[in-house]
Amino acid sequence: MSDQATDLREIVRQRYAASAVAVTTGGATAGCCGADPVEVDSTFGAGLYPGADRDALPAEAVAASLGCGNPTAVADLREGERVLDLGSGGGIDVLLSARRVGPTGKAYGVDMTEEMLSLALANAREAGATNVEFLKGTIEAVPLPANTIDVVISNCVVNLSVDKPAVFAEMARVLVPGGRIGISDVVADDHLTPDQRAERGSYVGCIAGALSFAEYRDHLTAAGFTDVEITPTHQVAEDMYSAIIRATRPAVGPAQPSVPATTGGCCAAC
């Protein structure tokens, strides 16, 4: 990984660590490293979840929600399934998934930020969730074996990755044949250049790192996914949108190779 990519990952980690600390200490969502605070409004955050879902979870899990959508509402989760949330943050999507898959299913969360993992574990205890597990690691090298997950979800985190092809390859690796993804992410119109995307917002604010619609489709196809659907839901900046992304790992054929998974890795949450 280049020094620039390493530095960018650390900036993201510090920003969301600060957000977790702000939640646990009762403060507003705080910025760090001289940057502006993470914005949580009608386009990002807990307001994108139904009130009934918010009311059923610990307040800290709701307060820590910084995503751009509600992936649990589009993933069509079923009783007994195994779900993986990439960049699980304070755990809101893991806890909602755990309720949907029931006691015979399981929901995993992967995050690189110690502070968010601590917050997620506390939220799981408060919620009384016994079918959840939070793992420290990056979304580019998921600490789970291959062919063990039925559904991968993620909420506005893939755009933060410094190696997006590795993320898509890891999704394919951990999914069982016939498994699927149902994620929310920020996607840019195809005519926008990377510089134009950066002008619309910071990387840690989930804007500058966004792929275009065509790039997203091409990456998923290259990782072996089929039935790719990318559906914009609302605008988050000029010519940039929160979108629902669905795709399937074919029921036959091997998943694409990826970075080997390791346990206990150090080091994306949005």
LUMFI-818110 format. One record per atom (N, C-alpha, C): residue in one letter; z, x, y. Coordinates in steps of 0.001 Angstrom, whole numbers, plus 524288, in hexadecimal, padded with zeros to 5 digits. Layout:
BEGIN
AZXY/...
END
This chain:
BEGIN
M800008034C7FB5A/M800008000080000/M800008036F804D7/S7FCDB8021A808C9/S7FC808052F80D7F/S80185804CC810A1/D80255808A081426/D806EE8087D81785/D806EC8039E81AEE/Q802598020281CC3/Q801FB7FD5C82008/Q803A07F87C81D0C/A801DB7F8108181E/A803547F392814E8/A809287F391813CB/T80B507F830812B4/T810EC7F89F811BB/T814087F70081681/D8123E7F8C481B1A/D814ED7F76081FF2/D814AD7F17E820E8/L810287EF2581FE2/L80F8C7E98F820BA/L8130E7E66E81D18/R8135B7E80A81829/R816D07E55F81478/R81C737E5B18164A/E81E0A7EA3381858/E8236D7EAD181A24/E8247F7E75D81EE8/I820BA7E6D782262/I8215D7E362826E2/I822327DDC98250C/V81EFD7DC1682146/V81F8E7D6D481F27/V824E77D62A81C9C/R826817DA0F81984/R82B977D9B9816DD/R830017D93581AD4/Q82FD77DC7081EE8/Q833F97DC42822D1/Q834177D70C825AF/R82F857D4ED826DB/R82F567CFF6829A7/R831E97CB9B8267A/Y830AC7CB4C82178/Y832C27C6FF81E5C/Y838517C80581C86/A839D77CCEC81C5D/A83F627CE1B81B8B/A8428B7CC1982023/A8408F7CCEC824E0/A8433A7CAF982989/A843897C50782988/S83F657C27A827AC/S83F717BCC682763/S843AD7BAD8823AB/A844377BD7881F29/A8483A7BBEE81B61/A84DB27BCA981DA5/V84E877C10182051/V853A67C204822B1/V854D77BDED826D1/A850DC7BC77829DF/A851AE7B88582DE9/A853617B35682B90/V8511E7B1E98271B/V8528F7AD0582489/V858287AD3E8228E/T8598F7B18882009/T85EC47B1E681DB5/T863097B25C821CF/T861BB7B45382676/T865AB7B4D582A93/T865937B04E82E67/G862137AC9A82D6A/G861F77A7F0830AA/G85F017A87B835AE/G85C127ACCD83649/G859157AD9A83B10/G8539D7AB7A83A90/A850B77ABCC83ECC/A84B377AA4283EAF/A8481F7AE6083BC9/T843777ACF5839FE/T8401A7B0B583765/T83EF57B52A83B1D/A840347B9EE83976/A83FEE7BE5483D0D/A83B667C1DF83BD4/G839647C45183FEB/G8355C7C84483F2C/G837D87CD8F83E67/C834A37D17983D74/C8369B7D6C183CE8/C832577DA8B83E89/C833BD7DF7C83EE2/C82FE87E39584002/C82D277E2AC8452D/G82FAB7DFF3848CE/G82D567DF0384DD8/G829597DAAC84DEF/A828937D7F88498D/A824A87D3D284943/A827037CEA784AEA/D8239E7CADD84BEC/D8256B7C59B84D2D/D827B87C30D8485A/P82B207BF2A84901/P82D467BC688447B/P829037B9B48415B/V82A117B8F183C4C/V826967B5C983908/V826D47B02F83AFD/E822637ADE783BF1/E8224B7A89083DF3/E822887A4A983977/V825D87A0C583A09/V8264079C8683640/V8259F797758394C/D8213E794CB83874/D820187901D83B76/D81D2778C448380B/S819E0788FF83A66/S8171A7850283766/S812FE78747833C7/T8119778C4583470/T80DAE78EB58310F/T8101C7925C82D10/F81508793DC82DCE/F817C87974982A26/F81D4D7953782958/G81F7179615824A6/G824F079513823D1/G8263979016820E6/A82B3F78EA582127/A82D4F78A6981DF2/A82B247851381F6A/G8290E784858242B/G826EB77F8A825CB/G8224677DC582299/L820017814D81F7D/L81B8B77FF881C3A/L81D3077D7D81709/Y8225777D0A81620/Y8245F77A9D81158/Y826617752781295/P825D47718580EE4/P8280D76C4B80FB8/P82DF376C898107B/G82FF5768DB8137C/G83590768C181477/G838C77686580F8A/A836DD7658980BA4/A839CB764F3806C6/A83A6976A3480405/D8365776D858043C/D836B6772B6801E0/D83A927761A804E2/R83A53775EC80A0D/R83DE57791680D37/R8438C7776F80C56/D8446A7726080C0C/D849C37706B80B7E/D84C2B771C280638/A848DB772CE80249/A84ACD773D47FD05/A84C417798C7FC2B/L84B5377CE08001D/L84C24782817FF75/L850487848480336/P852987891780201/P8564378B77805B1/P853B778C5680B00/A856A978BA580F1B/A8549378C2E8146B/A852517919981557/E854B979596812EB/E852DB79AE7813BB/E84D7C79BBE81150/A84C5F7992780CEB/A847337999680A8C/A843167972D80E0D/V8446E792D281072/V840C67903B813FF/V83FFF79376818E5/A844427958C81B0C/A843EF7989581FE0/A840B479D8781F34/A840AE79FB681A6E/A83DE27A4998197A/A838247A3CD81845/S8364A79EF281837/S830D779DEA81700/S82D6579F8681B92/L829D37A33981A95/L826607A53581EB0/L820A87A49081D39/G81F7F7A1578194D/G81A307A0EE8174F/G816B079D7E81A9F/C811BE79D2E81903/C80DD779A3881BF9/C80C317954581910/G80EF3793FE814CD/G80D7C78F61811CD/G811D578DCD80E21/N8107878AC280A3A/N81426788DE8064E/N8117E7893C800FC/P8118178DE47FE99/P80E9678E977F9B5/P8108878B447F537/T81583789DE7F52B/T8177F786AA7F0DC/T81529781337F0FA/A8132277F957F56F/A810CA77A667F5D3/A80B3A77A4C7F3C1/V808CD77EDA7F31A/V8035577F077F16C/V8029A781927EC17/A806BD783CC7E9F2/A80636786A87E509/A806627831E7E03E/D807B977E257E0E8/D807C777A6F7DC93/D80B2277C6C7D814/L80FF977DC77D964/L8138977FFA7D57D/L8153477BDA7D193/R815D777D997CCB3/R8172277A0A7C870/R81C0577BDB7C58D/E81E81778257C313/E8233C779387C00B/E8223F77D9B7BC23/G825CD781647BC09/G82595785907B82C/G8225078A437B9B5/E81FB878A227BE44/E81C6578E877BFBF/E81F8F7930D7C206/R81D29797A67C1C3/R81F6A79C677C40F/R81C6379D937C908/V81F4279DE87CD67/V81CE779E707D28F/V81EA07A39C7D4FB/L81B0A7A6317D7AC/L81C3D7AB0A7DA6F/L81AD87AA5C7E02B/D81EA97AB627E396/D81DCB7AB3A7E939/D81D7A7B0D17EB41/L818FB7B24B7ED5F/L8183D7B7897EF88/L81A1D7B7AC7F52B/G81DC67BB347F646/G8201F7BB6F7FB75/G823B27B6D47FC53/S827CB7B6757F91F/S82AF07B1B17F8C6/S82ED87B1007FD35/G82FCB7B50180055/G833297B465804E5/G8387A7B22E80395/G83A207AE3F8069E/G83F397ABD4805C1/G83F757A81F8012E/G83B167A7537FE7E/G83B2C7A47D7F98A/G839B279EC77F9B8/I837D879CB97FE39/I836DD7971E7FE92/I832D87954A7FA92/D82E947982F7F9E5/D82A857966F7F63B/D82C217973E7F090/V82F4D79B3C7EF85/V8315279C027EA3D/V834F4797837E8C1/L83864796077EC4B/L83C19791D77EB21/L8395778C9C7EA88/L8357E78B927EDD1/L83285786B27ED3D/L82F68786B37E81D/S82D3078B347E6BF/S82A5078B987E1D1/S82DE578AC67DD2B/A8328E78D027DD65/A8364878C717D918/A8379C786C07D824/R83811783B07DC4C/R8392977E157DBB7/R8349A77B4E7D915/R82FCA77CF77DA48/R82B3877A517D82E/R82A3077BA97D276/V82B39780907D0F3/V82A1F782087CB86/V82E9F780AB7C7E7/G8332B77F6C7CA16/G8378777D987C6EB/G83A2B781DA7C3C2/P83E1C780647C0BF/P84136784347BDD6/P83E337870B7B998/T839E2784EA7B7CB/T836C9787A27B3CD/T832DA78B627B637/G8324C78B487BB55/G82EDE78EEE7BE0C/G83201793237C0CC/K82F3E796857C3AB/K831EF79AA47C689/K82EC779C1D7CB4F/A8318879D7F7CF88/A82F0579F297D45E/A830DC7A4A87D5BE/Y82D217A82B7D679/Y82E357AD907D7FE/Y82CAB7AE5F7DDB1/G82F8C7B1BF7E05C/G82E197B36C7E594/G82E007B9597E5D7/V82A067BB847E856/V8299E7C1277E91F/V829897C2417EEF5/D82CCD7C5CC7F0B3/D82CFB7C7457F630/D82E9C7CD007F698/M82CC77CF977FAB6/M82DFB7D5297FB64/M832AA7D60B7FEF5/T834CA7D1DA80134/T838C47D2668053F/T83E287D12B8030D/E841997D511802FD/E846D87D462800CE/E849BD7CFDA80365/E8493E7CF7C8088D/E84C157CB6E80B61/E84A337C5FD809E2/M845197C55980934/M8430E7C04980786/M844B17BF12801EA/L844B57C3067FE86/L8465E7C2297F91E/L84C157C0737F8E7/S84F657C2EA7FC06/S854EE7C1637FC29/S855837BBC67FE0C/L852877BA5E8020E/L852AF7B50A8040C/L850C57B12B7FFF4/A84C917B2867FD33/A84A677AF107F931/A84E4D7AE347F4C0/L850EB7B2557F316/L854C57B1DE7EEE2/L8594C7AE597F08B/A85B057AEEF7F56A/A85F3A7AB9A7F763/A85D717A5EE7F7A1/N858A17A50C7F937/N8569579FB77F976/N8561D79D4F7F40E/A8548A7A0767F030/A8541A79E7C7EADA/A8597779CE97E8BC/R85D607A0177E9E8/R862AE79EC87E82D/R86485799B77EAB9/E863927992D7EFCE/E86547794757F28B/E8627878F9D7F089/A85D74790567EF21/A85A6778BEF7ED2B/A85BA278AAD7E77D/G85E7778E2B7E4DD/G85FAC78D537DF5B/G85AF978DF57DBD9/A857307910B7DD94/A8525C791D07DA90/A85345795F57D661/T8527D794797D183/T8534E798117CD25/T84E3B799FA7CAB6/N849E6797B07CC38/N844D7799307C9F4/N8418E79C467CDD8/V8442479FAB7D0DA/V8416A7A2F17D4A9/V842ED7A8A57D3CA/E83F6C7AC157D568/E840857B1B27D52E/E83D9A7B4557D9A4/F840707B7857DCA4/F83E1D7BA657E0F7/F83DCD7C02C7DF98/L839317C2797E080/L838217C7E07DF03/L8368D7CB027E3C5/K838737CFD57E40A/K836DD7D34C7E846/K831D67D61A7E6C0/G82DF57D5DB7EA27/G829037D8747E91B/G825027D6ED7ED24/T8206F7D9167ECAD/T81C357D7CE7F040/T818677D4197ED9A/I815707D1537F0C8/I8119B7CDBC7EE96/I80CC57D09C7ECA5/E80C737D5AD7EDCE/E808327D8E27EBB6/E809807DB327E664/A80E627DAD57E4BA/A810177DCD97DFA3/A814997D9767DDC1/V8135C7D4E87DBC7/V817447D0FB7DA5F/V81A667D2C27D59D/P81F947D2B57D5EC/P822D37D4807D18E/P823887D0637CD4D/L81F267CE787CB31/L81F2D7CAD17C6D3/L81AD87CC537C305/P81B817CB317BDFF/P8176D7CC717BA27/P812917C9247BAF3/A80E4F7CAE97B8A8/A809697C7FD7B8D4/A809D57C2F47B5A8/N806C27BF127B724/N8062B7BA3D7B41E/N80B4F7B7477B36A/T80E7B7B7017B79A/T813957B4807B719/T814707B0097BAF6/I810B87AF1C7BE78/I811747AB4A7C2AB/I80D377A7177C260/D80ECB7A22B7C32A/D80B0B79DDF7C321/D808A579CE47C87B/V80BD079D907CC97/V80A0979C647D1DE/V80C177A0867D5A5/V808A47A2A57D8E4/V80A357A6297DD21/V809CE7A3357E241/I80E017A3517E54E/I80DFC7A10F7EA85/I80F4D7A5567EE72/S80E487A45B7F357/S80F9C7A7FC7F781/S80EF07A5207FC9F/N8121C7A68B80084/N8120F7A3B080570/N8114D7A76F809FE/C80C637A84280B64/C80B157AB5F80FFF/C80D027B0FC80F76/V80BF37B35980AEF/V80DBD7B8A8809DC/V809437BC4E8087C/V805437BA59805D7/V800EF7BDBD80444/V7FE8A7C06880903/N7FE497BDA480D71/N7FC0E7BFF281226/N7FF2C7C49D81425/L804187C52981276/L8074F7C99481412/L8066D7CE6A810B8/S803CD7CDDB80C54/S8033B7D237808AE/S7FFAD7D67280AE3/V801007DB4D809A7/V7FDB87DFB980B38/V7F9AB7E0F780708/D7F9D57DE418028E/D7F60D7DF1B7FE53/D7F4F87D9DC7FBB3/K7F1D17D6AF7FE31/K7F0EE7D1657FC3E/K7EE317D1367F6F3/P7EA507D4A77F5CA/P7E80B7D4897F085/P7EC1D7D5447EC37/A7F0067D8907ED34/A7F4277D9537E956/A7F7557D4587E893/V7F8307D16D7ECCC/V7FB207CC867EC67/V7F83C7C8A47E8F2/F7F32E7C7F97E9E0/F7F0297C4417E6BC/F7EFD37C5F97E109/A7EF617CB1F7E030/A7EF477CD167DAD6/A7F47A7CC1C7D816/E7F8C97CC9B7DAED/E7FDE37CB937D8A3/E7FEA07C5CC7D764/M7FCA07C2637DAB6/M7FCC87BCD67D97E/M7FA1D7BBC47D444/A7F56A7BE0B7D39F/A7F2857BD387CEC1/A7F5627BF947CA1C/R7F7EA7C4097CAE7/R7FA917C6B77C694/R7FF297C3897C482/V8026E7C1807C80C/V8072F7BED87C63D/V8061C7B9577C441/L801C47B6FD7C5E4/L800977B1AC7C42A/L7FEE37B1877BE75/V8006D7AD6C7BBCC/V7FE657AC727B68A/V7F8B97AAB37B708/P7F5887AB5C7B2F0/P7F0467A91A7B314/P7F08B7A3437B438/G7ED6D7A1917B7EA/G7EDA379C297B999/G7F19079B2F7BDE4/G7F49E79F377BF5E/G7F85E79EAB7C39F/G7F59E79E137C8DB/R7F89879CB77CCDC/R7F63279B677D1D8/R7F97679D587D66B/I7F6FD79D8B7DAFD/I7F9BF79EBB7DFCA/I7F95C79A0E7E36E/G7FD7D799437E67F/G7FD90795477EA91/G800AB7977E7EF18/I7FE0379A007F2C1/I800BC79CE67F6DB/I7FF1179AFC7FC42/S8027279C108000E/S8012E79B458058B/S8007D7A09E8080D/D7FCC37A10680B94/D7FBDB7A5FE80E3A/D7F8D97A50181342/V7F8D37A8DD816AD/V7F5A77A89381B67/V7F0437AAC681A34/V7EC2F7A7F081BAE/V7E6C37A97281AA4/V7E3B27A90881FB6/A7E0267ACC582084/A7DD187ACFA82556/A7D7867AB0C82472/D7D5377A8D982884/D7CFA87A79082847/D7CC8A7AC818272E/D7C8377ABDD8247F/D7C5367B060822B4/D7C3087B3AC82720/H7C2427B17982BB3/H7BFDF7B47682FED/H7C3B57B815832B2/L7C8C77B77A831C1/L7CC9B7BABE8346D/L7CCDE7C02E831FE/T7CCA97C4358352F/T7CD5F7C98D83354/T7D3317CA9E832B2/P7D49A7CEC182FD3/P7DA277D02982F78/P7DCAD7D0FE834CD/D7D9E67D35483876/D7DC167D42483DB4/D7DD117CEF18406F/Q7D98F7CB3C83FC4/Q7DA4E7C61A8422D/Q7DEED7C33983FC2/R7DFBD7C3E983AB1/R7E4517C18E8382D/R7E9527C3F883A5A/A7E93B7C92983B27/A7EDD07CBD983D36/A7EF1A7CA19842C4/E7EB127C8C7845C9/E7EBF07C6F284B21/E7EEE67C1C984B3E/R7EE9D7BEC98470E/R7F0F17B990846F7/R7F6A67B99B84554/G7F8A07BE0884392/G7FE1F7BE468421B/G7FF557C34283F3B/S804587C46483E9F/S805F87C93783C1A/S805827C8DA83631/Y805807CD52833B1/Y8054A7CD7A82DF8/Y80A107CADE82BA5/V80EB07CC2E82D9E/V813787C9EA82B73/V814047C43082CDF/G810F27C255830AA/G810ED7BCC6831E7/G80D127B9C482E9A/C80AF67BC4782A8A/C807B77B9C182690/C802217B8AF8284C/I800617BAE282C9B/I7FB317B9B582E91/I7F76D7BE4082DA1/A7F8CC7C2E482F76/A7F5057C73282F95/A7F3287C8D882A2F/G7F65D7C81B8262C/G7F4D67C9D2820F6/G7F1BE7C5D481DE5/A7F05A7C17582050/A7EDC87BD3381D79/A7E84C7BEB881BBF/L7E6D47BCF28171A/L7E1797BD5F81536/L7DE3B7B8DC81753/S7D90F7B99981762/S7D5997B5418189E/S7D5017B1CC813C7/F7D2C17AD2F81488/F7D1CF7A9B18101E/F7CE737AC6980BFD/A7CA477AF0C80DA3/A7C6C87B1AA809F1/A7C9857B63080732/E7CC917B93A80A22/E7CF637BD9B807C5/E7D34D7BBAE803BD/Y7D60D7B77C804FD/Y7D9EB7B55A80153/Y7D7457B3C37FC36/R7D2EE7B0E97FCBA/R7D0247AF2D7F815/R7CE2B7B3D67F4E5/D7CC0E7B7CA7F79B/D7C9F57BC5F7F4DF/D7CE407BF567F201/H7D2DF7BFEC7F474/H7D7397C2B57F1EE/H7D9137BFD77ED0D/L7D9937BAB97ED68/L7DB547B7B47E8E9/L7D75C7B7F97E472/T7D26C7B7A67E5C8/T7CE5D7B8037E1CB/T7CE5B7BD607DF3A/A7CEFB7C1777E261/A7CF1F7C6C87E046/A7D3BF7C78F7DC9E/A7D80F7C4C87DD93/A7DCA87C5357DA33/A7DC2A7C1ED7D541/G7D7D67BF067D4BC/G7D6E97BC087CFF8/G7D80C7B6437D05A/F7D95C7B4497D506/F7DAAA7AEC17D596/F7D5BC7AB6C7D600/T7D6497A69D7D448/T7D2187A2C67D4B8/T7D42979DE37D775/D7D0A579A237D869/D7D2237952D7DAE6/D7D510796107E005/V7D330799C07E326/V7D5CB79B207E808/V7D4EA796D77EC15/E7D93B794ED7EE5B/E7D8FF791117F292/E7DC4E793127F721/I7DA12793087FBD4/I7DCED7949D80084/I7DC717903280475/T7E0CF78D9780591/T7E0C4788EB808CE/T7E447789B280D90/P7E20578A1281248/P7E55078A9C816F4/P7E87C785A7817E7/T7ED457865B819BC/T7F0B3781E081ABF/T7F1DB7812D8208F/H7F2E27857682369/H7F3CB78511828FF/H7F2B978A5582B87/Q7F17078A2783080/Q7F02778EEF83365/Q7F522791AA8351F/V7F552796D68346F/V7F9CB799F08362B/V7F86879D8183AB8/A7F36B79E6483B8F/A7F16B7A15084002/A7EB9F79FEC8406D/E7E9177A19C8449D/E7E39C7A0528453A/E7E05E7A263840AC/D7DDBC79EE083DEA/D7DA5C7A02D83978/D7DD657A275834DB/M7E2777A168834A2/M7E5B87A3298304D/M7E92079E9A82E8F/Y7E9E279E2B8296A/Y7EC297996C8273D/Y7F00F79AA7822E8/S7F3F27973B82274/S7F6E87970A81D9B/S7F381794448199D/A7F34A7965C814EB/A7EFDE79421810EF/A7F2A3793EB80BB2/I7F103790318088E/I7F2AA78FC98031A/I7EE8D792847FFCA/I7F048796197FC77/I7ECAC798F57F90D/I7EE15797C37F368/R7EA4E795C17F088/R7EB01794AA7EAF7/R7E6EE797B07E7DD/A7E86C7997D7E348/A7E4C679C227DFCB/A7E73379C4F7DA65/T7E3FB79D837D677/T7E5B779D7A7D101/T7E4377A28B7CE5B/R7E7C47A4A17CB36/R7E6597A8DE7C7B4/R7E3C07A66F7C2EB/P7DF157A8237C17D/P7DC637A5B47BD11/P7DFB57A5A57B825/A7DEF47A1A77B4FC/A7E20A7A10F7B033/A7E09F7A5137AC11/V7DC237A78E7AC95/V7DA967ABA77A8F5/V7D91E7B0767AC18/G7D9BA7B50D7A9AC/G7D84E7B9EA7AC45/G7DD1D7BC7A7AE98/P7DD257C1A57AEFA/P7E1B07C47F7B0F1/P7E22D7C40D7B6D0/A7E6FC7C48D7B8C3/A7E7E07C4E67BE5C/A7E5FB7CA2D7C04B/Q7E5147CA8F7C558/Q7E3567CF747C78F/Q7E7BE7D3747C75C/P7E6827D88C7C6A2/P7EA947DC897C6C2/P7ECDA7DCFD7CC2E/S7F1AE7DECE7CC76/S7F4357DF517D186/S7F81D7E3C17D15C/V7FAD77E4657D5B7/V7FEFF7E83D7D5FE/V8031F7E6E57D1F3/P804F17EA9A7CEAC/P808DA7E95F7CAC2/P80DC27E72C7CD41/A80FF87E3317CAD8/A814C07E0DE7CCDE/A819697E4477CB86/T81D1E7E4887CF1E/T821EB7E7707CE44/T826757E4097CFD1/T82AED7E51F7CDBB/T82F967E2307CF25/T832B07E5547D31A/G835697E2887D679/G838D57E5147DA33/G8360B7E8087DE6D/G831187E6B27DF8C/G82E497E96B7E3A9/G830A07E84A7E8F1/C82F7B7EBB67ECDE/C8318F7EAB77F1FC/C82D3E7E84E7F530/C82DAC7E66B7F7E3/C829617E42B7FAAD/C826487E0997F74F/A81E1C7C9B98008A/A81D077CA51805F9/A81E7F7C51D80724/A820DD7C4B780ABA/A8228A7BF6D80BA6/A820BA7BDBE810EF/C81F267B8F881152/C81DB57B6CD81665/C820BD7B1E281750/
END
